[in-house]
Amino acid sequence: MDVQNTLGGSLQISTEVVAKIAKLAALEIEGVADVSTGPSQSVRGLLGKTSLQKPVTVDMQEGVAVVTIDVIAVYGCKIMAVSEKVQENVKQTIQNMTGITVSRVNVVVVGLTEPTPAE
């Protein structure tokens, strides 16, 4: 949680809110199908239980955020280019909306999905 002084008191922004902003910013990028931890191969995954690992983690240290985001890319996209766009958009969106400095955005491609047919 980040605490900043304002004119009338303080503002607290939960790391969960920052993670939600990061997820939505990543989904704006063409080539990103989903923000997810990917298919689970464990017994827990086979039984339908959700994974305990979160697809977006935000680590705050001295008011600076490090974001790690797991994405599922669309098959056929240029993964490096998509990852760079995700990094840029996530960083800019978090900084613009919250004022929190983002030092780095780690993108982990955890899976691929088939492209959706064009309408």
Biopython code that builds the backbone (N, CA, C, O; Angstrom):
import numpy as np
from Bio.PDB.StructureBuilder import StructureBuilder

atoms = [
    (1, "MET", "N", (0.843, -1.170, 0.000)),
    (1, "MET", "CA", (0.000, 0.000, 0.000)),
    (1, "MET", "C", (0.886, 1.230, 0.000)),
    (1, "MET", "O", (1.875, 1.285, 0.732)),
    (2, "ASP", "N", (0.549, 2.199, -0.799)),
    (2, "ASP", "CA", (1.325, 3.417, -0.917)),
    (2, "ASP", "C", (0.593, 4.533, -0.194)),
    (2, "ASP", "O", (-0.620, 4.680, -0.338)),
    (3, "VAL", "N", (1.323, 5.315, 0.581)),
    (3, "VAL", "CA", (0.721, 6.423, 1.314)),
    (3, "VAL", "C", (1.364, 7.704, 0.827)),
    (3, "VAL", "O", (2.588, 7.834, 0.817)),
    (4, "GLN", "N", (0.533, 8.646, 0.426)),
    (4, "GLN", "CA", (1.019, 9.939, -0.017)),
    (4, "GLN", "C", (0.277, 11.023, 0.750)),
    (4, "GLN", "O", (-0.916, 10.894, 1.026)),
    (5, "ASN", "N", (0.985, 12.090, 1.091)),
    (5, "ASN", "CA", (0.346, 13.207, 1.761)),
    (5, "ASN", "C", (-0.386, 14.067, 0.744)),
    (5, "ASN", "O", (0.143, 14.367, -0.326)),
    (6, "THR", "N", (-1.603, 14.461, 1.084)),
    (6, "THR", "CA", (-2.375, 15.375, 0.257)),
    (6, "THR", "C", (-2.733, 16.585, 1.107)),
    (6, "THR", "O", (-2.381, 16.637, 2.285)),
    (7, "LEU", "N", (-3.417, 17.541, 0.536)),
    (7, "LEU", "CA", (-3.750, 18.762, 1.262)),
    (7, "LEU", "C", (-4.603, 18.492, 2.497)),
    (7, "LEU", "O", (-4.380, 19.099, 3.544)),
    (8, "GLY", "N", (-5.577, 17.590, 2.389)),
    (8, "GLY", "CA", (-6.494, 17.362, 3.499)),
    (8, "GLY", "C", (-6.215, 16.103, 4.285)),
    (8, "GLY", "O", (-7.010, 15.755, 5.158)),
    (9, "GLY", "N", (-5.137, 15.407, 4.023)),
    (9, "GLY", "CA", (-4.862, 14.158, 4.728)),
    (9, "GLY", "C", (-3.915, 13.289, 3.943)),
    (9, "GLY", "O", (-2.897, 13.756, 3.434)),
    (10, "SER", "N", (-4.256, 12.022, 3.847)),
    (10, "SER", "CA", (-3.381, 11.107, 3.111)),
    (10, "SER", "C", (-4.206, 10.283, 2.136)),
    (10, "SER", "O", (-5.413, 10.113, 2.303)),
    (11, "LEU", "N", (-3.529, 9.779, 1.119)),
    (11, "LEU", "CA", (-4.147, 8.935, 0.111)),
    (11, "LEU", "C", (-3.459, 7.587, 0.152)),
    (11, "LEU", "O", (-2.232, 7.512, 0.090)),
    (12, "GLN", "N", (-4.237, 6.524, 0.257)),
    (12, "GLN", "CA", (-3.684, 5.179, 0.275)),
    (12, "GLN", "C", (-4.215, 4.421, -0.929)),
    (12, "GLN", "O", (-5.425, 4.353, -1.149)),
    (13, "ILE", "N", (-3.304, 3.851, -1.706)),
    (13, "ILE", "CA", (-3.681, 3.067, -2.873)),
    (13, "ILE", "C", (-3.204, 1.639, -2.649)),
    (13, "ILE", "O", (-2.006, 1.394, -2.505)),
    (14, "SER", "N", (-4.124, 0.717, -2.620)),
    (14, "SER", "CA", (-3.810, -0.682, -2.394)),
    (14, "SER", "C", (-3.019, -1.237, -3.568)),
    (14, "SER", "O", (-3.226, -0.842, -4.716)),
    (15, "THR", "N", (-2.107, -2.161, -3.264)),
    (15, "THR", "CA", (-1.360, -2.815, -4.346)),
    (15, "THR", "C", (-2.305, -3.640, -5.217)),
    (15, "THR", "O", (-2.003, -3.888, -6.384)),
    (16, "GLU", "N", (-3.440, -4.069, -4.672)),
    (16, "GLU", "CA", (-4.424, -4.799, -5.468)),
    (16, "GLU", "C", (-5.042, -3.895, -6.534)),
    (16, "GLU", "O", (-5.346, -4.353, -7.636)),
    (17, "VAL", "N", (-5.227, -2.619, -6.212)),
    (17, "VAL", "CA", (-5.752, -1.659, -7.183)),
    (17, "VAL", "C", (-4.720, -1.428, -8.281)),
    (17, "VAL", "O", (-5.067, -1.365, -9.461)),
    (18, "VAL", "N", (-3.459, -1.302, -7.895)),
    (18, "VAL", "CA", (-2.388, -1.122, -8.879)),
    (18, "VAL", "C", (-2.311, -2.355, -9.791)),
    (18, "VAL", "O", (-2.095, -2.225, -10.996)),
    (19, "ALA", "N", (-2.488, -3.545, -9.212)),
    (19, "ALA", "CA", (-2.469, -4.779, -10.003)),
    (19, "ALA", "C", (-3.638, -4.814, -10.988)),
    (19, "ALA", "O", (-3.473, -5.259, -12.124)),
    (20, "LYS", "N", (-4.797, -4.357, -10.571)),
    (20, "LYS", "CA", (-5.966, -4.316, -11.455)),
    (20, "LYS", "C", (-5.732, -3.340, -12.607)),
    (20, "LYS", "O", (-6.095, -3.632, -13.747)),
    (21, "ILE", "N", (-5.130, -2.185, -12.322)),
    (21, "ILE", "CA", (-4.799, -1.218, -13.365)),
    (21, "ILE", "C", (-3.834, -1.856, -14.363)),
    (21, "ILE", "O", (-3.994, -1.698, -15.573)),
    (22, "ALA", "N", (-2.833, -2.578, -13.854)),
    (22, "ALA", "CA", (-1.852, -3.237, -14.722)),
    (22, "ALA", "C", (-2.525, -4.268, -15.615)),
    (22, "ALA", "O", (-2.207, -4.361, -16.800)),
    (23, "LYS", "N", (-3.444, -5.035, -15.064)),
    (23, "LYS", "CA", (-4.142, -6.055, -15.846)),
    (23, "LYS", "C", (-4.937, -5.420, -16.978)),
    (23, "LYS", "O", (-4.854, -5.865, -18.123)),
    (24, "LEU", "N", (-5.698, -4.393, -16.667)),
    (24, "LEU", "CA", (-6.516, -3.738, -17.686)),
    (24, "LEU", "C", (-5.652, -3.069, -18.754)),
    (24, "LEU", "O", (-6.008, -3.068, -19.932)),
    (25, "ALA", "N", (-4.526, -2.503, -18.345)),
    (25, "ALA", "CA", (-3.611, -1.868, -19.305)),
    (25, "ALA", "C", (-3.002, -2.903, -20.238)),
    (25, "ALA", "O", (-2.827, -2.634, -21.426)),
    (26, "ALA", "N", (-2.678, -4.078, -19.720)),
    (26, "ALA", "CA", (-2.105, -5.141, -20.551)),
    (26, "ALA", "C", (-3.129, -5.661, -21.553)),
    (26, "ALA", "O", (-2.784, -5.966, -22.695)),
    (27, "LEU", "N", (-4.376, -5.761, -21.133)),
    (27, "LEU", "CA", (-5.425, -6.279, -22.014)),
    (27, "LEU", "C", (-5.744, -5.324, -23.166)),
    (27, "LEU", "O", (-6.366, -5.728, -24.149)),
    (28, "GLU", "N", (-5.324, -4.065, -23.054)),
    (28, "GLU", "CA", (-5.538, -3.091, -24.128)),
    (28, "GLU", "C", (-4.631, -3.369, -25.333)),
    (28, "GLU", "O", (-4.904, -2.893, -26.435)),
    (29, "ILE", "N", (-3.568, -4.127, -25.131)),
    (29, "ILE", "CA", (-2.572, -4.347, -26.174)),
    (29, "ILE", "C", (-3.014, -5.475, -27.104)),
    (29, "ILE", "O", (-3.384, -6.557, -26.647)),
    (30, "GLU", "N", (-2.973, -5.213, -28.412)),
    (30, "GLU", "CA", (-3.307, -6.232, -29.399)),
    (30, "GLU", "C", (-2.242, -7.327, -29.357)),
    (30, "GLU", "O", (-1.046, -7.041, -29.413)),
    (31, "GLY", "N", (-2.675, -8.556, -29.261)),
    (31, "GLY", "CA", (-1.764, -9.688, -29.147)),
    (31, "GLY", "C", (-1.813, -10.319, -27.766)),
    (31, "GLY", "O", (-1.291, -11.415, -27.564)),
    (32, "VAL", "N", (-2.440, -9.632, -26.808)),
    (32, "VAL", "CA", (-2.620, -10.189, -25.461)),
    (32, "VAL", "C", (-4.035, -10.737, -25.379)),
    (32, "VAL", "O", (-5.008, -9.988, -25.460)),
    (33, "ALA", "N", (-4.140, -12.052, -25.218)),
    (33, "ALA", "CA", (-5.451, -12.698, -25.136)),
    (33, "ALA", "C", (-6.028, -12.621, -23.729)),
    (33, "ALA", "O", (-7.233, -12.445, -23.554)),
    (34, "ASP", "N", (-5.150, -12.755, -22.711)),
    (34, "ASP", "CA", (-5.618, -12.777, -21.328)),
    (34, "ASP", "C", (-4.452, -12.506, -20.403)),
    (34, "ASP", "O", (-3.288, -12.654, -20.776)),
    (35, "VAL", "N", (-4.784, -12.111, -19.201)),
    (35, "VAL", "CA", (-3.802, -11.993, -18.127)),
    (35, "VAL", "C", (-4.169, -13.096, -17.147)),
    (35, "VAL", "O", (-5.186, -13.021, -16.458)),
    (36, "SER", "N", (-3.320, -14.126, -17.095)),
    (36, "SER", "CA", (-3.647, -15.322, -16.339)),
    (36, "SER", "C", (-2.370, -16.059, -15.975)),
    (36, "SER", "O", (-1.323, -15.848, -16.586)),
    (37, "THR", "N", (-2.466, -16.916, -14.987)),
    (37, "THR", "CA", (-1.312, -17.725, -14.603)),
    (37, "THR", "C", (-1.136, -18.909, -15.533)),
    (37, "THR", "O", (-0.184, -19.673, -15.377)),
    (38, "GLY", "N", (-2.026, -19.082, -16.495)),
    (38, "GLY", "CA", (-1.901, -20.165, -17.458)),
    (38, "GLY", "C", (-2.584, -21.421, -16.967)),
    (38, "GLY", "O", (-3.087, -21.473, -15.845)),
    (39, "PRO", "N", (-2.597, -22.440, -17.822)),
    (39, "PRO", "CA", (-3.240, -23.696, -17.438)),
    (39, "PRO", "C", (-2.469, -24.388, -16.320)),
    (39, "PRO", "O", (-1.242, -24.478, -16.357)),
    (40, "SER", "N", (-3.191, -24.861, -15.352)),
    (40, "SER", "CA", (-2.563, -25.536, -14.215)),
    (40, "SER", "C", (-2.490, -27.032, -14.476)),
    (40, "SER", "O", (-3.485, -27.648, -14.858)),
    (41, "GLN", "N", (-1.327, -27.612, -14.273)),
    (41, "GLN", "CA", (-1.142, -29.037, -14.504)),
    (41, "GLN", "C", (-1.166, -29.833, -13.197)),
    (41, "GLN", "O", (-0.914, -31.038, -13.202)),
    (42, "SER", "N", (-1.461, -29.177, -12.096)),
    (42, "SER", "CA", (-1.449, -29.864, -10.811)),
    (42, "SER", "C", (-2.781, -30.579, -10.571)),
    (42, "SER", "O", (-3.743, -30.392, -11.315)),
    (43, "VAL", "N", (-2.816, -31.386, -9.537)),
    (43, "VAL", "CA", (-4.048, -32.077, -9.153)),
    (43, "VAL", "C", (-5.108, -31.047, -8.779)),
    (43, "VAL", "O", (-6.284, -31.212, -9.103)),
    (44, "ARG", "N", (-4.693, -29.996, -8.106)),
    (44, "ARG", "CA", (-5.623, -28.941, -7.719)),
    (44, "ARG", "C", (-6.260, -28.318, -8.967)),
    (44, "ARG", "O", (-7.456, -28.028, -8.974)),
    (45, "GLY", "N", (-5.459, -28.112, -10.024)),
    (45, "GLY", "CA", (-5.975, -27.555, -11.273)),
    (45, "GLY", "C", (-6.952, -28.504, -11.945)),
    (45, "GLY", "O", (-7.953, -28.070, -12.514)),
    (46, "LEU", "N", (-6.666, -29.798, -11.882)),
    (46, "LEU", "CA", (-7.561, -30.787, -12.494)),
    (46, "LEU", "C", (-8.887, -30.880, -11.766)),
    (46, "LEU", "O", (-9.905, -31.216, -12.371)),
    (47, "LEU", "N", (-8.888, -30.590, -10.492)),
    (47, "LEU", "CA", (-10.120, -30.661, -9.702)),
    (47, "LEU", "C", (-10.927, -29.373, -9.777)),
    (47, "LEU", "O", (-11.991, -29.275, -9.166)),
    (48, "GLY", "N", (-10.437, -28.391, -10.512)),
    (48, "GLY", "CA", (-11.207, -27.169, -10.703)),
    (48, "GLY", "C", (-10.905, -26.082, -9.694)),
    (48, "GLY", "O", (-11.547, -25.032, -9.724)),
    (49, "LYS", "N", (-9.976, -26.289, -8.823)),
    (49, "LYS", "CA", (-9.619, -25.258, -7.857)),
    (49, "LYS", "C", (-8.758, -24.212, -8.556)),
    (49, "LYS", "O", (-7.988, -24.532, -9.462)),
    (50, "THR", "N", (-8.894, -22.992, -8.135)),
    (50, "THR", "CA", (-8.101, -21.940, -8.756)),
    (50, "THR", "C", (-6.688, -21.951, -8.209)),
    (50, "THR", "O", (-6.433, -22.392, -7.088)),
    (51, "SER", "N", (-5.797, -21.467, -9.012)),
    (51, "SER", "CA", (-4.396, -21.394, -8.609)),
    (51, "SER", "C", (-4.224, -20.325, -7.541)),
    (51, "SER", "O", (-4.898, -19.295, -7.562)),
    (52, "LEU", "N", (-3.316, -20.579, -6.610)),
    (52, "LEU", "CA", (-3.064, -19.599, -5.558)),
    (52, "LEU", "C", (-2.151, -18.475, -6.035)),
    (52, "LEU", "O", (-2.078, -17.422, -5.401)),
    (53, "GLN", "N", (-1.463, -18.690, -7.135)),
    (53, "GLN", "CA", (-0.575, -17.679, -7.681)),
    (53, "GLN", "C", (-1.399, -16.631, -8.423)),
    (53, "GLN", "O", (-2.303, -16.973, -9.185)),
    (54, "LYS", "N", (-1.088, -15.363, -8.201)),
    (54, "LYS", "CA", (-1.809, -14.284, -8.860)),
    (54, "LYS", "C", (-1.131, -13.950, -10.184)),
    (54, "LYS", "O", (0.093, -14.024, -10.289)),
    (55, "PRO", "N", (-1.923, -13.581, -11.201)),
    (55, "PRO", "CA", (-1.335, -13.259, -12.494)),
    (55, "PRO", "C", (-0.604, -11.919, -12.528)),
    (55, "PRO", "O", (0.200, -11.677, -13.429)),
    (56, "VAL", "N", (-0.871, -11.054, -11.564)),
    (56, "VAL", "CA", (-0.187, -9.765, -11.488)),
    (56, "VAL", "C", (0.279, -9.571, -10.052)),
    (56, "VAL", "O", (-0.513, -9.653, -9.113)),
    (57, "THR", "N", (1.583, -9.311, -9.891)),
    (57, "THR", "CA", (2.094, -9.000, -8.560)),
    (57, "THR", "C", (2.732, -7.623, -8.598)),
    (57, "THR", "O", (3.383, -7.244, -9.572)),
    (58, "VAL", "N", (2.531, -6.889, -7.521)),
    (58, "VAL", "CA", (3.097, -5.551, -7.386)),
    (58, "VAL", "C", (3.924, -5.540, -6.113)),
    (58, "VAL", "O", (3.412, -5.796, -5.023)),
    (59, "ASP", "N", (5.201, -5.242, -6.262)),
    (59, "ASP", "CA", (6.107, -5.172, -5.123)),
    (59, "ASP", "C", (6.489, -3.709, -4.918)),
    (59, "ASP", "O", (7.149, -3.106, -5.764)),
    (60, "MET", "N", (6.070, -3.146, -3.788)),
    (60, "MET", "CA", (6.357, -1.743, -3.486)),
    (60, "MET", "C", (7.546, -1.667, -2.531)),
    (60, "MET", "O", (7.537, -2.288, -1.468)),
    (61, "GLN", "N", (8.562, -0.906, -2.914)),
    (61, "GLN", "CA", (9.709, -0.674, -2.053)),
    (61, "GLN", "C", (10.084, 0.796, -2.134)),
    (61, "GLN", "O", (10.457, 1.294, -3.196)),
    (62, "GLU", "N", (9.985, 1.485, -1.010)),
    (62, "GLU", "CA", (10.321, 2.898, -0.904)),
    (62, "GLU", "C", (9.536, 3.744, -1.905)),
    (62, "GLU", "O", (10.085, 4.672, -2.500)),
    (63, "GLY", "N", (8.257, 3.429, -2.092)),
    (63, "GLY", "CA", (7.397, 4.209, -2.967)),
    (63, "GLY", "C", (7.562, 3.928, -4.450)),
    (63, "GLY", "O", (6.965, 4.622, -5.274)),
    (64, "VAL", "N", (8.351, 2.933, -4.808)),
    (64, "VAL", "CA", (8.573, 2.578, -6.210)),
    (64, "VAL", "C", (8.043, 1.165, -6.437)),
    (64, "VAL", "O", (8.293, 0.261, -5.639)),
    (65, "ALA", "N", (7.310, 0.988, -7.533)),
    (65, "ALA", "CA", (6.673, -0.299, -7.809)),
    (65, "ALA", "C", (7.459, -1.108, -8.828)),
    (65, "ALA", "O", (8.015, -0.572, -9.786)),
    (66, "VAL", "N", (7.488, -2.422, -8.592)),
    (66, "VAL", "CA", (7.967, -3.389, -9.575)),
    (66, "VAL", "C", (6.774, -4.299, -9.858)),
    (66, "VAL", "O", (6.241, -4.937, -8.950)),
    (67, "VAL", "N", (6.361, -4.354, -11.124)),
    (67, "VAL", "CA", (5.176, -5.112, -11.517)),
    (67, "VAL", "C", (5.611, -6.332, -12.320)),
    (67, "VAL", "O", (6.436, -6.228, -13.227)),
    (68, "THR", "N", (5.048, -7.489, -11.976)),
    (68, "THR", "CA", (5.247, -8.715, -12.758)),
    (68, "THR", "C", (3.876, -9.167, -13.217)),
    (68, "THR", "O", (2.957, -9.321, -12.412)),
    (69, "ILE", "N", (3.747, -9.380, -14.526)),
    (69, "ILE", "CA", (2.438, -9.708, -15.098)),
    (69, "ILE", "C", (2.562, -10.928, -16.003)),
    (69, "ILE", "O", (3.438, -10.987, -16.866)),
    (70, "ASP", "N", (1.668, -11.909, -15.795)),
    (70, "ASP", "CA", (1.636, -13.133, -16.596)),
    (70, "ASP", "C", (0.578, -12.960, -17.686)),
    (70, "ASP", "O", (-0.583, -12.677, -17.390)),
    (71, "VAL", "N", (0.981, -13.132, -18.942)),
    (71, "VAL", "CA", (0.043, -12.948, -20.046)),
    (71, "VAL", "C", (-0.025, -14.200, -20.911)),
    (71, "VAL", "O", (0.915, -14.993, -20.976)),
    (72, "ILE", "N", (-1.161, -14.347, -21.567)),
    (72, "ILE", "CA", (-1.336, -15.369, -22.583)),
    (72, "ILE", "C", (-1.404, -14.624, -23.909)),
    (72, "ILE", "O", (-2.275, -13.781, -24.121)),
    (73, "ALA", "N", (-0.473, -14.949, -24.795)),
    (73, "ALA", "CA", (-0.360, -14.257, -26.076)),
    (73, "ALA", "C", (-1.163, -14.981, -27.149)),
    (73, "ALA", "O", (-1.450, -16.174, -27.045)),
    (74, "VAL", "N", (-1.516, -14.224, -28.181)),
    (74, "VAL", "CA", (-2.211, -14.788, -29.337)),
    (74, "VAL", "C", (-1.167, -15.405, -30.255)),
    (74, "VAL", "O", (-0.154, -14.782, -30.574)),
    (75, "TYR", "N", (-1.428, -16.642, -30.676)),
    (75, "TYR", "CA", (-0.501, -17.342, -31.566)),
    (75, "TYR", "C", (-0.346, -16.550, -32.861)),
    (75, "TYR", "O", (-1.329, -16.095, -33.446)),
    (76, "GLY", "N", (0.901, -16.393, -33.299)),
    (76, "GLY", "CA", (1.188, -15.682, -34.533)),
    (76, "GLY", "C", (1.627, -14.250, -34.326)),
    (76, "GLY", "O", (2.122, -13.619, -35.259)),
    (77, "CYS", "N", (1.459, -13.722, -33.126)),
    (77, "CYS", "CA", (1.900, -12.348, -32.864)),
    (77, "CYS", "C", (3.405, -12.345, -32.605)),
    (77, "CYS", "O", (3.997, -13.382, -32.304)),
    (78, "LYS", "N", (4.005, -11.185, -32.724)),
    (78, "LYS", "CA", (5.429, -11.049, -32.417)),
    (78, "LYS", "C", (5.537, -10.798, -30.913)),
    (78, "LYS", "O", (5.269, -9.699, -30.428)),
    (79, "ILE", "N", (5.934, -11.837, -30.195)),
    (79, "ILE", "CA", (5.892, -11.817, -28.738)),
    (79, "ILE", "C", (6.778, -10.718, -28.152)),
    (79, "ILE", "O", (6.385, -10.063, -27.186)),
    (80, "MET", "N", (7.955, -10.509, -28.716)),
    (80, "MET", "CA", (8.835, -9.456, -28.192)),
    (80, "MET", "C", (8.190, -8.081, -28.324)),
    (80, "MET", "O", (8.220, -7.285, -27.385)),
    (81, "ALA", "N", (7.608, -7.803, -29.482)),
    (81, "ALA", "CA", (6.971, -6.504, -29.712)),
    (81, "ALA", "C", (5.757, -6.320, -28.793)),
    (81, "ALA", "O", (5.557, -5.242, -28.233)),
    (82, "VAL", "N", (4.960, -7.363, -28.644)),
    (82, "VAL", "CA", (3.791, -7.293, -27.765)),
    (82, "VAL", "C", (4.229, -7.071, -26.325)),
    (82, "VAL", "O", (3.636, -6.257, -25.617)),
    (83, "SER", "N", (5.261, -7.785, -25.883)),
    (83, "SER", "CA", (5.758, -7.639, -24.514)),
    (83, "SER", "C", (6.251, -6.226, -24.247)),
    (83, "SER", "O", (5.993, -5.669, -23.180)),
    (84, "GLU", "N", (6.963, -5.639, -25.217)),
    (84, "GLU", "CA", (7.445, -4.266, -25.049)),
    (84, "GLU", "C", (6.287, -3.280, -24.951)),
    (84, "GLU", "O", (6.339, -2.335, -24.164)),
    (85, "LYS", "N", (5.237, -3.498, -25.753)),
    (85, "LYS", "CA", (4.061, -2.623, -25.692)),
    (85, "LYS", "C", (3.347, -2.772, -24.350)),
    (85, "LYS", "O", (2.864, -1.788, -23.789)),
    (86, "VAL", "N", (3.280, -4.007, -23.835)),
    (86, "VAL", "CA", (2.668, -4.244, -22.522)),
    (86, "VAL", "C", (3.457, -3.499, -21.452)),
    (86, "VAL", "O", (2.877, -2.818, -20.606)),
    (87, "GLN", "N", (4.782, -3.630, -21.490)),
    (87, "GLN", "CA", (5.622, -2.948, -20.501)),
    (87, "GLN", "C", (5.376, -1.442, -20.525)),
    (87, "GLN", "O", (5.180, -0.820, -19.481)),
    (88, "GLU", "N", (5.388, -0.873, -21.703)),
    (88, "GLU", "CA", (5.217, 0.574, -21.837)),
    (88, "GLU", "C", (3.837, 1.023, -21.374)),
    (88, "GLU", "O", (3.717, 1.995, -20.627)),
    (89, "ASN", "N", (2.785, 0.314, -21.817)),
    (89, "ASN", "CA", (1.422, 0.720, -21.473)),
    (89, "ASN", "C", (1.132, 0.549, -19.984)),
    (89, "ASN", "O", (0.499, 1.410, -19.373)),
    (90, "VAL", "N", (1.588, -0.550, -19.400)),
    (90, "VAL", "CA", (1.366, -0.781, -17.972)),
    (90, "VAL", "C", (2.071, 0.299, -17.149)),
    (90, "VAL", "O", (1.483, 0.868, -16.229)),
    (91, "LYS", "N", (3.320, 0.576, -17.482)),
    (91, "LYS", "CA", (4.084, 1.588, -16.743)),
    (91, "LYS", "C", (3.424, 2.961, -16.843)),
    (91, "LYS", "O", (3.222, 3.631, -15.831)),
    (92, "GLN", "N", (3.088, 3.377, -18.065)),
    (92, "GLN", "CA", (2.498, 4.700, -18.269)),
    (92, "GLN", "C", (1.128, 4.819, -17.596)),
    (92, "GLN", "O", (0.821, 5.845, -16.990)),
    (93, "THR", "N", (0.315, 3.782, -17.699)),
    (93, "THR", "CA", (-1.028, 3.832, -17.123)),
    (93, "THR", "C", (-0.977, 3.919, -15.604)),
    (93, "THR", "O", (-1.700, 4.718, -15.008)),
    (94, "ILE", "N", (-0.134, 3.110, -14.969)),
    (94, "ILE", "CA", (-0.019, 3.160, -13.509)),
    (94, "ILE", "C", (0.498, 4.526, -13.068)),
    (94, "ILE", "O", (-0.043, 5.121, -12.136)),
    (95, "GLN", "N", (1.532, 5.023, -13.724)),
    (95, "GLN", "CA", (2.104, 6.313, -13.337)),
    (95, "GLN", "C", (1.109, 7.447, -13.560)),
    (95, "GLN", "O", (1.025, 8.355, -12.733)),
    (96, "ASN", "N", (0.351, 7.415, -14.659)),
    (96, "ASN", "CA", (-0.627, 8.472, -14.930)),
    (96, "ASN", "C", (-1.805, 8.445, -13.968)),
    (96, "ASN", "O", (-2.270, 9.496, -13.529)),
    (97, "MET", "N", (-2.290, 7.257, -13.637)),
    (97, "MET", "CA", (-3.483, 7.153, -12.795)),
    (97, "MET", "C", (-3.197, 7.327, -11.310)),
    (97, "MET", "O", (-4.030, 7.858, -10.577)),
    (98, "THR", "N", (-2.021, 6.882, -10.860)),
    (98, "THR", "CA", (-1.757, 6.868, -9.414)),
    (98, "THR", "C", (-0.644, 7.800, -8.973)),
    (98, "THR", "O", (-0.601, 8.200, -7.809)),
    (99, "GLY", "N", (0.253, 8.152, -9.876)),
    (99, "GLY", "CA", (1.417, 8.947, -9.490)),
    (99, "GLY", "C", (2.530, 8.118, -8.878)),
    (99, "GLY", "O", (3.544, 8.664, -8.441)),
    (100, "ILE", "N", (2.351, 6.811, -8.842)),
    (100, "ILE", "CA", (3.370, 5.911, -8.301)),
    (100, "ILE", "C", (4.418, 5.667, -9.378)),
    (100, "ILE", "O", (4.076, 5.382, -10.526)),
    (101, "THR", "N", (5.687, 5.776, -9.016)),
    (101, "THR", "CA", (6.774, 5.508, -9.950)),
    (101, "THR", "C", (6.909, 4.005, -10.150)),
    (101, "THR", "O", (6.943, 3.244, -9.183)),
    (102, "VAL", "N", (6.985, 3.583, -11.404)),
    (102, "VAL", "CA", (7.166, 2.175, -11.742)),
    (102, "VAL", "C", (8.580, 2.023, -12.282)),
    (102, "VAL", "O", (8.922, 2.596, -13.317)),
    (103, "SER", "N", (9.397, 1.250, -11.580)),
    (103, "SER", "CA", (10.790, 1.092, -12.004)),
    (103, "SER", "C", (10.943, 0.044, -13.097)),
    (103, "SER", "O", (11.806, 0.170, -13.966)),
    (104, "ARG", "N", (10.110, -0.988, -13.054)),
    (104, "ARG", "CA", (10.188, -2.025, -14.084)),
    (104, "ARG", "C", (8.885, -2.798, -14.151)),
    (104, "ARG", "O", (8.151, -2.919, -13.171)),
    (105, "VAL", "N", (8.622, -3.321, -15.357)),
    (105, "VAL", "CA", (7.471, -4.187, -15.589)),
    (105, "VAL", "C", (8.008, -5.468, -16.216)),
    (105, "VAL", "O", (8.525, -5.458, -17.333)),
    (106, "ASN", "N", (7.880, -6.558, -15.488)),
    (106, "ASN", "CA", (8.313, -7.870, -15.976)),
    (106, "ASN", "C", (7.119, -8.563, -16.617)),
    (106, "ASN", "O", (6.081, -8.742, -15.979)),
    (107, "VAL", "N", (7.265, -8.952, -17.877)),
    (107, "VAL", "CA", (6.200, -9.657, -18.591)),
    (107, "VAL", "C", (6.614, -11.112, -18.743)),
    (107, "VAL", "O", (7.686, -11.411, -19.269)),
    (108, "VAL", "N", (5.754, -12.016, -18.277)),
    (108, "VAL", "CA", (5.991, -13.450, -18.387)),
    (108, "VAL", "C", (4.910, -14.021, -19.297)),
    (108, "VAL", "O", (3.728, -13.989, -18.956)),
    (109, "VAL", "N", (5.310, -14.541, -20.446)),
    (109, "VAL", "CA", (4.352, -15.166, -21.360)),
    (109, "VAL", "C", (4.191, -16.614, -20.900)),
    (109, "VAL", "O", (5.108, -17.427, -21.018)),
    (110, "VAL", "N", (3.001, -16.916, -20.371)),
    (110, "VAL", "CA", (2.764, -18.232, -19.777)),
    (110, "VAL", "C", (1.991, -19.168, -20.695)),
    (110, "VAL", "O", (1.788, -20.336, -20.363)),
    (111, "GLY", "N", (1.557, -18.658, -21.854)),
    (111, "GLY", "CA", (0.825, -19.525, -22.764)),
    (111, "GLY", "C", (0.478, -18.820, -24.059)),
    (111, "GLY", "O", (0.671, -17.615, -24.219)),
    (112, "LEU", "N", (-0.040, -19.615, -24.970)),
    (112, "LEU", "CA", (-0.508, -19.122, -26.271)),
    (112, "LEU", "C", (-1.937, -19.569, -26.473)),
    (112, "LEU", "O", (-2.363, -20.600, -25.951)),
    (113, "THR", "N", (-2.660, -18.793, -27.224)),
    (113, "THR", "CA", (-4.021, -19.166, -27.581)),
    (113, "THR", "C", (-4.219, -18.919, -29.065)),
    (113, "THR", "O", (-3.501, -18.126, -29.676)),
    (114, "GLU", "N", (-5.194, -19.601, -29.638)),
    (114, "GLU", "CA", (-5.484, -19.421, -31.055)),
    (114, "GLU", "C", (-6.124, -18.075, -31.270)),
    (114, "GLU", "O", (-6.878, -17.603, -30.420)),
    (115, "PRO", "N", (-5.833, -17.441, -32.406)),
    (115, "PRO", "CA", (-6.473, -16.150, -32.690)),
    (115, "PRO", "C", (-7.974, -16.321, -32.896)),
    (115, "PRO", "O", (-8.436, -17.352, -33.385)),
    (116, "THR", "N", (-8.720, -15.300, -32.515)),
    (116, "THR", "CA", (-10.159, -15.347, -32.723)),
    (116, "THR", "C", (-10.445, -15.046, -34.193)),
    (116, "THR", "O", (-9.772, -14.207, -34.791)),
    (117, "PRO", "N", (-11.430, -15.715, -34.779)),
    (117, "PRO", "CA", (-11.735, -15.464, -36.193)),
    (117, "PRO", "C", (-12.260, -14.045, -36.391)),
    (117, "PRO", "O", (-13.048, -13.551, -35.584)),
    (118, "ALA", "N", (-11.821, -13.395, -37.463)),
    (118, "ALA", "CA", (-12.254, -12.038, -37.770)),
    (118, "ALA", "C", (-13.710, -12.056, -38.199)),
    (118, "ALA", "O", (-14.154, -12.952, -38.917)),
    (119, "GLU", "N", (-14.433, -11.063, -37.753)),
    (119, "GLU", "CA", (-15.864, -11.000, -38.088)),
    (119, "GLU", "C", (-16.070, -10.223, -39.351)),
    (119, "GLU", "O", (-17.205, -10.059, -39.797)),
]
sb = StructureBuilder()
sb.init_structure("model")
sb.init_model(0)
sb.init_chain("A")
sb.init_seg("    ")
for serial, (resi, resn, name, xyz) in enumerate(atoms, 1):
    if name == "N":
        sb.init_residue(resn, " ", resi, " ")
    sb.init_atom(name, np.array(xyz, "f"), 0.0, 1.0, " ", f" {name:<3s}", serial, name[0])
structure = sb.get_structure()
